[in-house]
């Protein structure tokens, strides 16, 4: 599934990295609310943490959808990722 998510990310103009985070990281696609990347993303406070279904739905609708109904964890800044 990771390879499919990687391809969809690139197809829609995003960047995929296996590294933890950079200053350009806007979304973490995760299957659960655990692990090192999840913990780091929650500390950042400005990274939308969403299920893979968000990316699949964006692909299906051919549009960047709101993250709200796909959130695994809500941060104070999640709304900032929904303006595109």
N, C-alpha and C positions, 0 to 999 in steps of 0.2 A: 504493500500500500504506500510506503514512503516514496518509492520511485514514481508512482502515479501522481501523488501530491506534488512532487518535485516538477514533473512535466507540466501539470496544470498551472502551477505557480509561474513558471517561465512563459507558458503560453499566454498568460494574462498580464505579462509585463512586470511580474514581481521578481524578487530575488530569493533564492533558497540557500540557506546555509545550515550546516550541521554544527557550526560553532555556537556557543551560547548566545551571545547578543553583541550587537554593535549599536552605535548611536542611531543607525538607520532602521533598526528593527521596529516594526509596527505591529506585527501579529505573531502569535505562537499558536500553531495548530497542534492540538494534543488530544489524546484519547482519554486522558484521566487527569485528575487534579493531584498529581504526585510526580516526584522526580526532581532532579536538579534544575532542569530548564524551567519547569513550572515554578519552583521556589524563587528562582532568580527573576522571572517575569513578574511575579507578584510584588517583589521588592521594588522593581522599577516604577510601577504605577502608571506607566503610559503605554503598555503593550496589551493589545486585545488578545485574550486567551480564548480560542474558539475550537469547536470540534471540526474534524475534517469535513463534515457535512456542509459547513459554510463554504468551503472552496468548491465542493461538488455543486452546490446550489448556485453559486456565482457563475460557474461554467455553464450550467444548464440554462440559466436566465440570460447569459451573455452580458452580465452587468455586475459591478461590485455592490453586493447587498449589504445592508446593515448587519452588524455583528450581534445585535441584541438577542435574537432568538437562538443564536448558536453559541453563546457565551458559556464557558465552563467555570469562569470566575470573573466577577465584575470588579473593575478598578474604577476609580473616580474619573479617569480620563478616557474611558472607552468610547464616549460619544465623538471624540475627535477623529476617530478612525472611520466614521460613517459618512463623511461629507463628500466623498468621491463617487 
